[in-house]
Amino acid sequence: MQTLRTLDPPVITRAIQAGNRLPANPGHHRSLPGRGPHSRQSPHHPTRAGRHLGGLVLSYVSPESPPHVLPCGWRVVLGKSVLSTFLTSKDQAVFPNMVWYPFFQDLIHQGFSRFRHREVVHLSRLRNGLNVLELWHGATYAFKDLSLCCTAQLLQYFLEKRKKHVTVVVGTSGDTGSAAIESVQGAKNVDIIVLLPKGHCTKIQELQMTTVWKENVRVFAVEGNSDELDKPIKAVFEDVAFVKKHNLMSLNSINWSRVLVQMAHHFFAYFQCVPSLDVHPLPPVEVVVPTGAAGNLAAGCIAQRMGLPIRLVTAVNCNDIIHRTVQHGDFSLSETIKPTLASAMDIQVPYNMERIFWLLSDCNSQVTRALMEQFERTQSVHLPKELQSKLSAAVTSESVSDETITQTMVRCWEENQYLLCPHSAVAVSYHYQKLHRQPSSTPRCCLAPASAAKFQEAVLTAGLTPEIPSEILALERKETRCTLMRKSDDWMLMLRDTIEDMSQQWRDRFLNAAE
């Protein structure tokens, strides 16, 4: 018998309900503050910002947790949708009793109802052992739709039930903003404010955000990069009284519920690619994760910790802080962010690495606090030897240039008539390199975070012809709306004023509806 550790089912609901400030939950799974004392938090805590005592909320799967048994002959997920993986029926093993309330399944089905593929997530099996897991069949053609549609459905359910309101504040490098807006636009109990880096997103990414004219949506175009626009957001969330007054939360991968949902990507990838479940121990599958802020990588590390036999590879562009950290323990900023074809990964502060450090340091909050506080002071940390050794054992890494990205896109098209987005090409380039260096019998699955349709400029740079869906073509005919944040402006003041204005408008609407 092969065993997998599992999450206590109610932790999923509590994750959405409380944003990122989960209660410590006795049993199989606990969610704890990564830098502070391990205290209980109310599942209805009004602060949904994703930080606790200065650090991110993290996952703990205790070594002594009673494992649930996965029979070696278990095949139910093979050939089925990612929904079957995430919402298994009560007699299945990976997430037993996941559907503990009837409404949960209904809400998740509703969230996935706008996905264009019947499987929600689709695995394309291509030449030379290339497996591409398409995570981008949602409304905005990016993998963020998967986690955000679940998060938003559950969030709105609990807000409506309790007659509460939240203001979501999101900083985006491209895809998160549009997926977050899509997930909550028109929601009567949720307002959303998105900051995008002007000139650093693709035209389509910007249009997906700036063409939404719903009353509960505000978009700012910031004269800065994605790391710079995070600074006023972080400053606002550090004002605890302000956060509590306006019920602020985030839908970036700083939000713990997103990481929970992203764990399903890894389980689905494994069960789609594993050659057999009739052997013991279960054979490994290599999962290649292209990443910027490391949310999907953190989800994979937690899945590993639960016992899923995956070998993780993280693939990044030339903004390579994660690669340097894995290879050499060098968690330090470069002088500048380099613009690349894989623009959504042009990030220097991969904040989910904090979760990975905590998990691999045996959930040591003191070590995590020391590392992250030093990084915040000096922008440079060298990992302790033991932690770096554990990280490099858990994760392999690769850094990819723009030239390699375009070569990979061209090769995949020539061999398969299959268009990759530049971020997916970062992952697939690792597969092609391994074919030449050391062919392996271990199956490999490359996560594809976005459709090539969103990155026409990169497709053209590779000398290929974009395939543009009608929904995306229609964006260019729509009127746009956004507010410019100039370098000379006080970004934090503009953000605070907007939050206060939207909160007041909601209170006025609520009072009018009650009369």
C-alpha positions as CSV (number, residue, x, y, z in Angstrom):
1,M,0.0,0.0,0.0
2,Q,1.2,3.5,-0.9
3,T,0.0,6.2,1.5
4,L,-0.6,9.9,1.1
5,R,-1.1,12.4,3.9
6,T,-4.2,14.4,3.5
7,L,-5.7,17.8,4.4
8,D,-8.4,17.9,6.9
9,P,-11.4,18.8,4.6
10,P,-12.8,21.8,6.5
11,V,-9.5,23.6,6.1
12,I,-10.4,24.4,2.5
13,T,-13.5,26.3,3.5
14,R,-11.7,28.0,6.3
15,A,-9.0,29.1,3.9
16,I,-11.5,30.9,1.6
17,Q,-13.5,32.2,4.5
18,A,-10.5,33.7,6.3
19,G,-8.4,34.7,3.3
20,N,-5.0,33.8,4.6
21,R,-5.4,33.9,8.4
22,L,-6.4,30.4,9.0
23,P,-7.0,28.9,12.4
24,A,-4.5,26.3,13.7
25,N,-6.5,23.2,13.1
26,P,-5.8,20.1,15.2
27,G,-5.6,17.0,13.1
28,H,-3.9,16.2,9.8
29,H,-3.3,19.8,8.7
30,R,-2.5,23.1,10.5
31,S,-2.0,26.5,9.0
32,L,0.4,28.6,11.0
33,P,2.0,32.0,10.9
34,G,5.4,31.5,9.4
35,R,7.2,34.1,11.6
36,G,5.2,34.3,14.8
37,P,3.9,32.3,17.6
38,H,1.5,29.5,16.7
39,S,-1.7,30.9,17.9
40,R,-5.3,30.2,16.9
41,Q,-7.0,32.6,14.6
42,S,-10.7,33.0,14.1
43,P,-11.8,31.7,10.8
44,H,-13.9,34.8,10.4
45,H,-11.0,37.2,11.2
46,P,-11.6,40.5,9.3
47,T,-8.0,40.8,8.2
48,R,-7.7,38.8,5.1
49,A,-4.4,40.3,3.8
50,G,-2.3,37.2,3.7
51,R,0.2,38.2,6.3
52,H,0.3,37.4,10.0
53,L,2.7,39.0,12.4
54,G,4.8,40.2,9.5
55,G,4.9,36.8,7.7
56,L,2.8,34.7,5.3
57,V,0.4,32.0,6.6
58,L,1.9,28.6,5.9
59,S,1.0,25.0,5.8
60,Y,2.0,22.3,8.2
61,V,1.4,18.6,7.5
62,S,2.6,16.9,10.7
63,P,4.7,13.8,10.4
64,E,2.5,12.1,12.9
65,S,-0.7,12.8,11.0
66,P,-2.7,9.5,10.4
67,P,-2.2,8.9,6.7
68,H,-5.0,7.8,4.5
69,V,-4.4,4.9,2.3
70,L,-4.1,5.0,-1.5
71,P,-4.5,1.5,-2.9
72,C,-2.0,0.8,-5.6
73,G,-4.8,-0.1,-8.0
74,W,-6.5,3.3,-7.6
75,R,-7.2,4.7,-11.0
76,V,-10.3,6.7,-10.7
77,V,-8.7,10.1,-11.6
78,L,-7.1,8.9,-14.8
79,G,-8.9,10.2,-17.8
80,K,-11.1,12.5,-15.8
81,S,-11.1,16.2,-15.2
82,V,-9.2,18.2,-12.6
83,L,-12.6,18.7,-10.9
84,S,-12.6,14.9,-10.3
85,T,-9.2,15.2,-8.6
86,F,-10.2,18.2,-6.5
87,L,-13.7,17.0,-5.6
88,T,-13.5,13.3,-5.3
89,S,-16.5,11.4,-4.1
90,K,-16.7,10.1,-0.5
91,D,-15.4,6.7,-1.3
92,Q,-12.2,7.9,-2.9
93,A,-8.8,8.2,-1.2
94,V,-6.7,11.3,-2.0
95,F,-9.1,13.9,-0.6
96,P,-11.5,11.7,1.4
97,N,-14.9,13.4,2.2
98,M,-13.8,16.5,0.4
99,V,-17.4,17.3,-0.4
100,W,-18.6,17.6,3.2
101,Y,-21.3,20.1,2.4
102,P,-23.5,19.9,-0.7
103,F,-23.1,23.6,-1.5
104,F,-19.3,23.2,-1.8
105,Q,-19.5,21.0,-4.8
106,D,-22.2,23.3,-6.4
107,L,-20.1,26.4,-5.9
108,I,-17.0,24.8,-7.4
109,H,-18.9,23.5,-10.4
110,Q,-20.3,27.0,-10.8
111,G,-16.8,28.4,-10.7
112,F,-15.6,26.0,-13.4
113,S,-18.7,26.5,-15.5
114,R,-17.1,29.1,-17.8
115,F,-14.1,26.9,-18.6
116,R,-13.9,26.2,-22.3
117,H,-12.6,22.6,-22.0
118,R,-14.9,19.9,-20.6
119,E,-12.0,18.5,-18.5
120,V,-11.3,22.0,-17.1
121,V,-7.6,21.1,-17.3
122,H,-6.3,19.2,-20.3
123,L,-3.1,17.2,-20.8
124,S,-1.7,17.4,-24.3
125,R,0.6,14.5,-25.1
126,L,3.1,15.5,-27.7
127,R,6.2,14.1,-29.5
128,N,9.3,13.0,-27.7
129,G,7.6,12.4,-24.4
130,L,6.5,16.0,-24.0
131,N,3.4,16.3,-21.7
132,V,1.9,19.8,-21.5
133,L,-0.7,20.3,-18.8
134,E,-3.0,23.2,-20.0
135,L,-4.1,25.2,-17.0
136,W,-5.4,28.0,-19.1
137,H,-8.9,27.1,-20.2
138,G,-10.6,29.6,-18.0
139,A,-12.2,33.0,-18.9
140,T,-8.9,35.0,-19.0
141,Y,-6.8,32.2,-20.6
142,A,-4.4,31.9,-17.6
143,F,-4.0,29.4,-14.8
144,K,-5.0,32.0,-12.2
145,D,-8.6,31.4,-13.3
146,L,-8.5,27.9,-11.7
147,S,-7.8,29.0,-8.1
148,L,-9.5,32.4,-8.3
149,C,-12.9,31.0,-9.5
150,C,-12.9,28.7,-6.5
151,T,-11.8,31.3,-4.1
152,A,-14.3,33.9,-5.4
153,Q,-17.3,31.6,-5.3
154,L,-16.7,30.6,-1.7
155,L,-15.8,34.1,-0.6
156,Q,-19.0,35.5,-2.1
157,Y,-21.0,32.7,-0.5
158,F,-19.7,33.5,3.0
159,L,-19.9,37.2,2.6
160,E,-23.6,37.0,1.5
161,K,-24.4,34.7,4.3
162,R,-23.0,37.0,6.9
163,K,-23.9,40.3,5.2
164,K,-20.3,41.4,5.1
165,H,-18.1,43.3,2.6
166,V,-14.5,43.0,1.6
167,T,-12.2,45.2,-0.5
168,V,-9.7,43.2,-2.5
169,V,-6.4,44.8,-3.4
170,V,-4.3,43.1,-6.0
171,G,-0.9,43.9,-7.5
172,T,-0.3,42.1,-10.8
173,S,2.5,41.4,-13.2
174,G,-0.1,40.5,-15.8
175,D,-2.4,37.5,-15.3
176,T,-3.5,37.7,-11.7
177,G,-5.2,41.1,-12.1
178,S,-7.5,40.0,-15.0
179,A,-8.3,36.7,-13.4
180,A,-9.1,38.4,-10.0
181,I,-11.4,41.0,-11.8
182,E,-13.1,38.3,-13.7
183,S,-13.8,36.2,-10.6
184,V,-15.5,39.0,-8.7
185,Q,-16.7,41.6,-11.2
186,G,-20.3,42.6,-10.4
187,A,-20.3,40.9,-7.0
188,K,-22.3,43.0,-4.6
189,N,-20.2,42.3,-1.5
190,V,-16.8,42.5,-3.0
191,D,-14.9,45.6,-4.4
192,I,-11.6,45.1,-6.1
193,I,-8.7,47.4,-6.8
194,V,-6.0,46.3,-9.2
195,L,-2.5,47.9,-9.7
196,L,-0.9,46.9,-13.0
197,P,2.6,47.9,-14.2
198,K,2.1,50.2,-17.1
199,G,4.1,49.1,-20.2
200,H,5.2,45.8,-18.6
201,C,2.1,43.8,-19.4
202,T,1.0,42.6,-22.9
203,K,-1.6,44.6,-24.6
204,I,-4.2,41.8,-24.1
205,Q,-3.4,41.5,-20.4
206,E,-4.0,45.3,-20.0
207,L,-7.2,45.2,-22.0
208,Q,-8.6,42.3,-20.0
209,M,-8.4,44.6,-16.9
210,T,-9.1,48.1,-18.3
211,T,-12.2,47.2,-20.4
212,V,-14.2,46.1,-17.3
213,W,-16.7,48.9,-16.3
214,K,-18.3,47.3,-13.3
215,E,-19.1,49.5,-10.4
216,N,-17.0,47.3,-8.0
217,V,-13.8,47.4,-10.1
218,R,-11.0,50.0,-10.1
219,V,-7.8,49.7,-12.1
220,F,-4.6,51.7,-11.7
221,A,-1.8,51.8,-14.3
222,V,1.4,52.4,-12.3
223,E,4.6,53.9,-13.7
224,G,6.7,51.2,-12.2
225,N,7.4,47.5,-12.3
226,S,5.5,44.7,-10.5
227,D,7.8,44.8,-7.4
228,E,7.5,48.6,-7.1
229,L,3.7,48.6,-7.2
230,D,3.7,46.0,-4.4
231,K,5.2,48.6,-2.0
232,P,2.1,50.8,-1.5
233,I,0.0,47.7,-1.2
234,K,2.2,46.2,1.5
235,A,2.3,49.6,3.3
236,V,-1.5,49.8,3.3
237,F,-1.8,46.2,4.7
238,E,0.7,47.1,7.5
239,D,-1.9,49.6,8.9
240,V,-3.8,47.0,10.9
241,A,-6.6,49.4,12.0
242,F,-7.1,50.5,8.4
243,V,-7.2,46.9,7.2
244,K,-9.8,46.0,9.8
245,K,-11.9,49.0,9.2
246,H,-12.2,48.3,5.4
247,N,-12.0,44.5,5.5
248,L,-9.1,44.3,3.1
249,M,-7.8,41.1,1.6
250,S,-5.6,40.0,-1.3
251,L,-6.2,37.6,-4.1
252,N,-2.5,37.3,-5.1
253,S,-0.9,34.0,-4.4
254,I,-0.1,35.6,-1.0
255,N,-3.7,34.4,-0.3
256,W,-3.4,30.9,1.3
257,S,-6.6,29.6,-0.4
258,R,-5.0,30.0,-3.8
259,V,-2.1,27.8,-2.8
260,L,-4.5,25.2,-1.5
261,V,-6.3,25.0,-4.8
262,Q,-3.1,24.9,-6.8
263,M,-2.1,21.7,-5.0
264,A,-4.8,20.0,-7.2
265,H,-2.6,20.9,-10.3
266,H,0.1,18.6,-9.0
267,F,-2.1,15.7,-8.0
268,F,-3.8,15.9,-11.4
269,A,-0.5,16.1,-13.2
270,Y,0.7,13.0,-11.3
271,F,-2.3,10.8,-12.0
272,Q,-2.4,11.8,-15.6
273,C,1.2,11.0,-16.2
274,V,2.1,8.1,-13.9
275,P,2.6,5.0,-16.0
276,S,1.1,2.6,-13.4
277,L,-0.6,2.6,-10.0
278,D,-0.1,-1.2,-9.7
279,V,3.4,-1.1,-8.3
280,H,4.9,-0.3,-4.9
281,P,6.3,2.2,-4.2
282,L,4.4,4.4,-6.6
283,P,6.7,5.6,-9.4
284,P,7.7,9.2,-9.5
285,V,6.6,11.9,-12.0
286,E,8.7,15.0,-12.7
287,V,6.6,18.2,-12.7
288,V,8.1,21.3,-14.3
289,V,6.8,24.5,-12.8
290,P,7.4,27.8,-14.5
291,T,7.1,30.4,-11.8
292,G,7.5,34.1,-10.8
293,A,6.2,34.5,-7.2
294,A,6.6,30.7,-6.5
295,G,2.9,30.1,-5.5
296,N,2.5,27.0,-7.7
297,L,6.0,25.8,-6.5
298,A,4.9,26.2,-2.9
299,A,1.8,24.1,-3.7
300,G,4.0,21.4,-5.2
301,C,6.3,21.4,-2.1
302,I,3.2,20.8,0.1
303,A,2.0,18.1,-2.2
304,Q,5.4,16.4,-1.9
305,R,5.2,16.7,1.9
306,M,1.8,15.0,1.8
307,G,3.5,12.0,0.1
308,L,2.8,12.7,-3.6
309,P,5.8,11.1,-5.4
310,I,6.6,14.1,-7.6
311,R,10.0,15.5,-8.5
312,L,9.8,19.2,-8.7
313,V,11.6,21.4,-11.2
314,T,11.2,25.2,-11.1
315,A,11.9,27.0,-14.4
316,V,12.4,30.8,-14.4
317,N,13.4,33.4,-16.9
318,C,16.6,35.5,-16.5
319,N,15.1,37.1,-13.4
320,D,16.6,34.2,-11.6
321,I,16.4,34.7,-7.8
322,I,14.6,31.4,-7.4
323,H,17.2,29.5,-9.5
324,R,20.1,31.1,-7.6
325,T,18.4,30.2,-4.3
326,V,18.0,26.6,-5.3
327,Q,21.4,26.2,-6.8
328,H,23.5,28.2,-4.4
329,G,21.4,29.4,-1.5
330,D,21.7,32.9,-2.8
331,F,18.4,34.6,-2.0
332,S,19.3,38.1,-3.1
333,L,17.9,40.8,-5.4
334,S,19.6,41.6,-8.7
335,E,20.3,45.3,-9.5
336,T,17.3,45.6,-11.8
337,I,14.4,43.5,-13.2
338,K,15.1,42.5,-16.8
339,P,12.1,42.7,-19.1
340,T,11.6,39.4,-20.8
341,L,9.2,37.7,-23.2
342,A,7.9,35.8,-20.2
343,S,6.8,39.1,-18.6
344,A,4.5,37.6,-15.9
345,M,7.6,36.1,-14.4
346,D,9.6,39.3,-14.3
347,I,9.7,39.3,-10.5
348,Q,12.5,39.8,-8.1
349,V,10.7,39.2,-4.8
350,P,9.1,35.7,-5.0
351,Y,7.2,36.0,-1.7
352,N,6.0,32.4,-1.6
353,M,9.6,31.3,-1.0
354,E,8.9,32.2,2.6
355,R,6.4,29.4,2.7
356,I,8.9,27.0,1.2
357,F,11.7,28.0,3.6
358,W,9.3,27.4,6.5
359,L,8.2,24.0,5.3
360,L,11.7,22.8,4.6
361,S,13.1,24.2,7.9
362,D,10.8,21.7,9.7
363,C,8.3,24.5,10.3
364,N,10.8,26.6,12.3
365,S,9.3,30.1,12.7
366,Q,12.4,31.5,14.2
367,V,14.6,30.5,11.3
368,T,12.0,31.8,8.8
369,R,11.6,35.1,10.7
370,A,15.4,35.7,10.8
371,L,15.8,34.9,7.1
372,M,12.9,37.1,5.9
373,E,13.7,40.0,8.2
374,Q,17.3,40.0,7.0
375,F,16.1,39.9,3.4
376,E,13.7,42.9,4.0
377,R,16.6,44.9,5.5
378,T,19.4,44.0,3.2
379,Q,17.8,42.5,0.1
380,S,20.3,39.7,0.4
381,V,20.3,36.4,2.3
382,H,22.5,33.3,2.1
383,L,20.5,30.3,3.2
384,P,21.9,28.1,6.0
385,K,23.7,25.1,4.6
386,E,21.1,22.6,5.9
387,L,18.2,24.5,4.5
388,Q,19.8,25.0,1.2
389,S,20.6,21.3,1.0
390,K,17.0,20.4,1.8
391,L,15.8,22.9,-0.9
392,S,18.0,21.5,-3.6
393,A,17.0,18.0,-2.7
394,A,13.3,18.9,-3.0
395,V,13.5,21.1,-6.1
396,T,15.7,21.3,-9.3
397,S,15.9,24.5,-11.1
398,E,16.7,26.1,-14.5
399,S,17.0,29.6,-15.8
400,V,16.1,30.3,-19.4
401,S,17.0,33.2,-21.7
402,D,14.7,34.9,-24.2
403,E,16.6,33.3,-27.0
404,T,15.9,29.8,-25.6
405,I,12.2,30.7,-25.1
406,T,11.8,31.6,-28.8
407,Q,13.8,28.5,-29.9
408,T,11.5,26.3,-27.7
409,M,8.4,27.9,-29.1
410,V,9.6,27.3,-32.7
411,R,10.7,23.7,-32.0
412,C,7.4,22.8,-30.4
413,W,5.5,24.3,-33.3
414,E,7.6,22.5,-35.9
415,E,7.3,19.1,-34.2
416,N,3.7,19.3,-33.0
417,Q,1.9,22.2,-34.6
418,Y,1.4,23.4,-31.1
419,L,1.8,27.0,-29.9
420,L,3.3,27.6,-26.5
421,C,3.1,30.9,-24.6
422,P,6.5,32.1,-23.5
423,H,6.0,31.1,-19.9
424,S,5.0,27.5,-20.9
425,A,8.1,27.6,-23.2
426,V,10.2,28.2,-20.1
427,A,9.0,24.9,-18.7
428,V,9.2,23.0,-22.0
429,S,12.8,24.2,-22.7
430,Y,13.8,22.2,-19.6
431,H,12.2,19.1,-21.2
432,Y,14.1,19.6,-24.5
433,Q,17.4,20.2,-22.7
434,K,17.0,16.9,-20.8
435,L,16.3,15.0,-24.0
436,H,19.7,16.0,-25.2
437,R,21.6,15.7,-21.9
438,Q,20.3,12.7,-20.1
439,P,17.1,11.0,-21.4
440,S,15.1,9.6,-18.5
441,S,12.4,7.0,-18.1
442,T,10.7,9.1,-15.5
443,P,7.6,10.7,-17.0
444,R,7.7,14.5,-17.1
445,C,4.8,17.0,-17.0
446,C,5.3,20.6,-18.0
447,L,2.7,23.0,-16.5
448,A,1.4,25.5,-19.1
449,P,0.2,28.6,-17.2
450,A,-1.2,30.6,-20.1
451,S,-2.5,30.4,-23.6
452,A,-0.2,31.7,-26.4
453,A,-3.2,33.9,-27.5
454,K,-2.4,36.3,-24.6
455,F,1.2,36.8,-25.8
456,Q,1.0,37.7,-29.4
457,E,4.1,39.8,-29.3
458,A,6.2,36.8,-28.1
459,V,4.6,34.5,-30.7
460,L,5.5,37.0,-33.5
461,T,9.0,37.4,-32.1
462,A,9.5,33.7,-32.5
463,G,8.4,34.1,-36.2
464,L,5.1,32.2,-35.6
465,T,1.5,33.2,-36.3
466,P,-0.7,33.9,-33.3
467,E,-4.1,32.2,-33.1
468,I,-6.4,34.7,-31.6
469,P,-9.8,33.8,-30.2
470,S,-12.8,36.0,-30.9
471,E,-13.2,36.9,-27.2
472,I,-9.7,38.4,-27.3
473,L,-10.2,40.2,-30.6
474,A,-13.3,41.8,-29.2
475,L,-11.3,43.5,-26.4
476,E,-9.7,45.9,-28.9
477,R,-13.1,47.3,-29.8
478,K,-14.1,48.1,-26.1
479,E,-13.7,51.3,-24.3
480,T,-11.0,51.3,-21.6
481,R,-11.0,52.8,-18.1
482,C,-8.0,53.1,-15.7
483,T,-6.3,55.8,-13.5
484,L,-2.6,56.6,-14.0
485,M,-0.3,56.5,-11.0
486,R,2.6,58.7,-12.0
487,K,6.1,58.3,-10.4
488,S,5.5,61.7,-8.8
489,D,2.2,60.7,-7.2
490,D,1.8,59.4,-3.7
491,W,0.8,55.9,-4.5
492,M,-0.2,54.8,-1.0
493,L,-2.4,57.9,-0.5
494,M,-4.1,57.3,-3.8
495,L,-4.7,53.7,-2.9
496,R,-6.0,54.6,0.6
497,D,-8.4,57.2,-0.8
498,T,-9.8,54.8,-3.3
499,I,-10.3,52.1,-0.6
500,E,-12.2,54.6,1.6
501,D,-14.3,55.8,-1.3
502,M,-15.3,52.3,-2.4
503,S,-16.1,51.3,1.2
504,Q,-18.3,54.4,1.6
505,Q,-20.2,53.6,-1.6
506,W,-20.8,50.0,-0.4
507,R,-22.1,51.3,2.9
508,D,-24.4,53.7,1.2
509,R,-25.8,50.9,-1.1
510,F,-26.2,48.6,1.9
511,L,-28.2,51.2,3.9
512,N,-30.3,52.0,0.9
513,A,-31.1,48.4,0.3
514,A,-32.1,48.0,4.0
515,E,-34.6,50.8,3.9
